[in-house]
Amino acid sequence: MRLLPHRINPARGLLGALLATLALIAAALASAPAARADTQICETFGSTTIQGRYVVQNNRWGTSAAQCITVTDSGFRINRADGSVPTNGAPKSYPSVYNGCHYTNCSPGTALPARLDTISSAPTSISYSYVSDAVYDAAYDIWLDPTPRKDGVNRTEIMIWFNKVGPVQPVGSQTGTATVAGRSWQVWTGNNGSNDVLSFVAPSAIGSWSFDVMDFVKQAVSRQMAANNWYLTSIQAGFEPWQNGTGLAVTSFSSEIRTGGSGGDNGGGTPGGQTACAVTYATNVWSGGFTTDVTVRNTGSAPVDGWRLAFTLPSGQRVTSAWNATVTPSSGAVTASALAHNTRIAPGGSQTFGFQGSYSGAFAAPSAFTLNGTACTTA
């Protein structure tokens, strides 16, 4: 018997096409990384983590008045700052982001505490956003102690005042001036009743800056306020408000600990031993824009879990989108972090990610890369 050709019902054909399209969309959504919603914290000592490696804390310790912060993937902003306290005393709070340990709350995978004489460098980057209708300082804090403690008050606090608005001053008195990390500072020393404080006050506001924390640690050692066998326990950046403070924000923060001979971290450690790595950075550049494919190869003998590749984008470059990794912040000192599906790099294996960006001026590639704190070679 001759078979008749099968006639396709037009309505069923359209329905099938629609269902297939919806299935493709659903699959794409399922495979795409979920966007991180901003988080609001109003609890006195409430905290959360960002980028899988830093802690953001509300830290309202000097007043009973309400304070709330909105935590973003790159930092935080103060969205409520009730009450005020006298400007000749302690501030209301210290909302901040940090790498390390603060009253037993340690950031994920941190290499801190770390003994000072094992740290080769501690590069960091910070960007602040200021307001004029408040009394506050923008303070970058470095905590040092003779023991690798993760709780309580440390012996010495180094404060770097990026900005101050209103009639406030550091603990103690001004004891001189100094040039540290290429900038001029007023130097203040004192004791707040719990710990020694060494403060460096900028003569004018600094909005953003990348520097080496160890330049300031060496100042504490030279002034006999610390010793090389002490420990760096945490690195923090935030604000000390006395009056108001709504609108103040940390818009980006990065902190890396590099230890001589044993690798280091970018805020997160590398399980499985010391890392050895090679990076290939391939670009396609056009006027005002570029794409980059980055291949990270594990040349060591142990797997790398939860890989994070840190590098600094040249001035004028900004990331607009990325694939196979999250890249934060969008400019300056950035870190590419693994997604759930590519978190491990086996010995001899590699992972590839990419991003698109914009640039101004002459285009250049980053000059150095570190994988979970260890310097990589470039191909």
C-alpha positions in Angstrom: 0.0 0.0 0.0 1.3 3.4 -0.9 1.8 5.6 2.1 0.3 9.1 1.9 2.5 12.0 2.7 2.1 13.3 6.3 0.4 16.7 6.4 1.6 19.0 9.1 -1.1 21.0 10.9 0.0 24.7 10.7 -1.3 25.4 14.2 0.6 22.5 15.7 3.7 23.6 13.9 3.5 27.1 15.3 2.9 25.8 18.8 5.9 23.5 18.5 8.1 26.3 17.4 6.9 28.4 20.3 7.6 25.7 22.8 11.0 25.1 21.4 11.8 28.8 21.7 10.6 28.9 25.3 12.7 25.9 26.1 15.8 27.6 24.7 15.1 30.7 26.7 14.6 28.7 29.9 17.9 26.9 29.4 19.7 30.1 28.8 18.3 31.6 32.0 19.2 28.5 34.0 22.8 28.6 32.8 23.3 32.4 33.3 24.7 33.4 36.7 22.1 34.9 39.0 22.4 38.7 39.6 23.1 39.5 43.3 20.4 41.7 44.8 21.5 44.5 47.1 21.1 43.6 50.8 20.0 46.0 53.5 21.4 45.7 57.0 20.0 47.6 60.0 21.1 45.2 62.8 23.6 46.8 65.2 26.4 44.4 64.3 24.8 42.8 61.3 27.1 41.7 58.4 27.2 39.8 55.1 29.8 38.8 52.6 30.5 40.1 49.1 32.4 38.6 46.2 32.8 35.5 48.3 35.8 37.0 50.1 35.1 40.2 52.0 32.8 41.0 54.9 30.6 44.1 55.1 29.5 45.1 58.6 27.0 47.8 59.9 29.1 48.0 63.2 26.9 50.6 65.0 28.7 50.6 68.3 28.6 54.2 69.6 24.9 55.1 69.5 21.4 53.5 70.0 20.1 55.6 67.0 19.2 53.7 63.9 21.7 53.1 61.1 21.2 51.1 57.9 23.5 50.2 55.1 22.8 48.9 51.6 25.3 46.3 50.6 26.2 46.0 46.9 28.5 43.5 45.1 31.4 46.0 45.2 30.8 47.8 48.6 28.1 49.5 50.5 26.4 52.8 51.1 24.8 54.3 54.2 21.1 54.9 53.6 20.0 55.8 57.2 22.2 57.5 59.8 20.0 58.8 62.7 21.3 60.7 65.7 24.5 62.5 66.5 27.3 62.3 69.2 29.7 65.0 70.5 32.6 65.6 68.1 35.1 65.6 70.9 34.5 62.0 71.6 34.1 58.7 69.8 32.0 58.4 66.6 28.6 56.7 66.2 29.8 53.7 64.3 32.2 52.3 61.8 30.3 50.7 58.8 33.0 49.0 56.8 34.2 46.3 54.5 37.1 44.1 55.4 39.5 41.3 54.7 40.6 39.4 57.8 39.0 38.8 61.2 37.0 41.1 63.3 35.7 39.8 66.7 35.9 36.1 65.4 34.0 37.0 62.2 36.6 36.2 59.5 36.2 36.9 55.8 35.9 33.7 53.6 39.3 32.1 52.8 41.3 35.0 54.3 45.1 34.5 54.8 44.9 36.7 57.8 46.2 36.8 60.5 49.6 36.7 58.9 53.0 37.4 60.5 54.5 40.6 59.2 57.9 39.2 58.3 56.2 36.7 56.0 54.3 39.3 54.0 56.1 40.5 50.9 53.3 43.0 49.9 49.7 43.7 50.6 48.3 45.6 47.5 44.9 47.2 48.0 42.5 49.5 46.3 39.6 51.6 47.6 37.1 54.1 46.2 34.9 56.3 48.3 31.9 58.5 47.6 31.4 61.5 49.9 28.7 63.9 51.1 29.0 67.4 52.5 26.0 67.5 54.9 27.6 65.3 57.7 30.5 65.2 60.2 32.7 62.2 59.6 36.0 60.7 58.5 36.7 58.2 55.8 39.0 55.8 57.5 41.1 52.8 56.2 42.1 50.7 59.2 45.0 48.3 59.6 45.1 46.2 62.7 48.2 44.7 64.2 48.8 42.5 67.3 51.7 40.5 68.8 49.5 37.3 68.5 47.5 35.9 65.6 44.3 36.8 67.3 40.9 36.7 65.6 38.9 38.2 68.4 38.8 41.3 70.6 40.9 44.5 70.4 44.4 44.4 68.8 47.4 46.2 70.3 47.9 48.7 67.5 45.5 50.4 65.0 46.8 52.2 62.0 44.2 54.7 60.6 44.5 56.3 57.2 42.1 59.2 57.0 41.2 59.7 53.3 38.9 62.6 54.1 37.3 64.4 57.1 34.4 66.8 57.2 33.6 68.8 60.3 35.5 69.6 63.6 36.9 66.1 64.2 40.4 64.8 64.7 42.3 61.5 65.3 43.1 60.1 68.7 46.0 61.8 70.4 47.9 64.7 68.9 49.8 65.5 65.8 53.4 64.5 66.1 54.7 65.4 62.7 54.4 64.8 59.0 55.5 62.1 56.7 55.6 61.0 53.1 54.2 57.4 52.8 53.5 55.6 49.6 54.2 58.8 47.6 51.7 61.0 49.5 52.2 63.6 52.2 50.4 63.0 55.6 49.9 64.6 59.0 50.9 62.0 61.6 49.0 61.6 64.8 49.8 59.2 67.7 47.8 58.4 70.8 45.9 55.8 72.8 42.1 55.4 73.1 42.2 53.5 76.3 42.2 50.1 74.6 44.9 50.3 72.0 47.6 52.5 70.5 46.5 54.5 67.4 48.8 55.7 64.6 46.9 58.0 62.2 47.8 59.4 58.8 45.6 62.3 57.8 45.5 63.4 54.1 45.7 67.2 53.7 42.9 67.0 51.1 40.2 64.5 50.3 41.3 61.3 48.4 38.5 59.7 46.4 40.2 56.6 45.3 43.7 55.1 45.6 45.7 51.9 45.1 48.6 51.3 47.5 50.6 48.8 49.5 49.4 48.3 53.1 52.9 47.3 54.1 54.2 50.9 53.5 52.1 52.0 56.5 52.9 48.9 58.5 56.6 49.7 58.2 55.8 53.2 59.6 54.3 51.5 62.7 57.4 49.3 63.1 59.8 52.2 62.7 57.9 54.1 65.4 58.1 51.1 67.7 54.3 50.7 67.7 54.7 47.2 66.2 57.4 44.6 65.5 58.2 42.4 62.5 57.2 39.3 64.5 53.7 40.8 65.0 50.6 39.8 63.0 48.4 41.7 60.5 44.9 40.6 61.5 42.5 42.7 59.4 42.3 45.4 56.8 39.1 47.5 56.9 37.7 50.5 54.9 34.7 52.6 55.9 33.4 55.7 57.7 33.3 57.0 61.2 30.2 59.4 61.3 29.5 61.7 64.2 26.5 63.5 62.7 24.3 62.2 59.8 26.2 60.2 57.2 23.4 59.2 54.8 24.8 58.8 51.3 28.4 57.9 52.2 29.6 54.9 50.2 32.5 52.6 49.6 32.1 51.9 45.8 34.9 49.4 45.4 37.4 47.6 47.6 40.1 45.0 47.1 42.7 43.5 49.4 45.4 41.0 48.6 48.0 39.4 50.9 51.2 38.2 49.3 53.5 36.1 51.4 57.1 35.3 50.5 57.7 31.6 49.7 54.2 30.3 50.5 51.9 32.0 48.0 49.2 34.3 49.3 45.6 35.3 48.8 43.3 37.7 47.1 40.9 37.5 50.1 40.4 33.8 49.4 42.9 30.9 49.8 43.8 28.1 47.5 43.0 24.6 48.9 45.4 21.9 47.9 48.7 23.6 48.2 50.8 26.3 46.5 49.7 27.6 43.2 51.7 27.8 40.0 50.1 29.4 36.9 50.4 30.8 33.5 48.1 33.4 31.9 47.3 34.1 28.2 45.6 37.4 27.6 44.3 37.7 24.0 42.6 40.9 22.9 40.6 42.2 20.0 40.7 46.0 20.0 38.8 48.7 18.1 38.3 52.4 18.6 37.0 52.9 22.1 36.3 49.2 22.8 37.8 45.8 23.2 37.2 42.1 24.0 39.6 39.9 25.9 39.9 36.1 26.2 41.9 35.1 29.2 43.2 31.5 29.7 44.4 30.6 33.2 46.6 27.4 33.2 47.5 25.5 36.4 51.1 24.6 36.0 51.4 23.2 39.5 50.9 19.7 40.9 47.7 20.3 42.9 44.3 21.4 41.8 43.2 25.0 42.3 39.7 25.2 43.8 37.7 28.5 43.8 40.2 30.2 41.5 40.4 34.0 41.5 42.6 35.9 39.0 43.6 39.4 40.1 45.1 42.0 37.8 44.9 45.8 37.3 43.3 47.3 34.2 45.3 50.3 32.8 43.8 53.7 33.4 40.8 54.5 31.2 39.7 50.9 30.8 36.4 49.7 32.1 34.7 46.3 32.0 31.1 46.3 30.6 30.3 42.6 30.5 31.9 39.2 31.2 31.5 35.5 30.5 32.6 32.4 32.4 33.6 34.5 35.4 32.5 37.5 37.4 34.9 40.4 37.1 34.7 43.1 39.8 35.0 46.0 40.2 34.7 47.4 36.7 38.0 49.3 36.6 41.3 49.6 38.4 42.4 46.6 40.5 39.9 43.8 39.5 39.4 40.2 40.2 37.9 37.5 38.0 36.2 34.8 40.0 35.1 31.3 39.0 31.5 30.4 38.5 29.8 27.3 39.9 30.5 25.2 36.7 34.3 26.0 36.4 35.5 26.5 39.9 38.3 23.9 39.7 41.5 24.0 37.6 43.1 20.6 37.6 46.9 20.2 37.5 48.0 20.8 33.9 44.4 22.0 33.1 43.1 25.5 32.3 40.0 27.6 32.5 39.1 30.4 30.0 36.9 33.5 30.6 36.5 36.7 28.8 35.1 40.2 29.0 34.2 43.2 26.9 35.2 46.7 27.8 35.7 50.3 26.8 38.8 52.4 26.9 40.2 55.9 26.4 43.6 56.9 25.3 46.2 54.3 24.2 45.2 50.7 24.8 47.5 48.5 26.9 47.2 45.1 28.5 47.6 44.4 32.3 51.3 43.9 33.3 50.8 41.3 36.0 48.4 38.6 37.2 48.1 36.7 40.4 46.1 33.5 40.9 44.8 33.2 44.4 47.7 35.4 45.5 50.5 33.8 43.6 52.2 35.6 40.7 51.6 34.0 37.2 53.8 33.9 34.2 52.4 35.4 31.0 52.4 33.7 27.6 
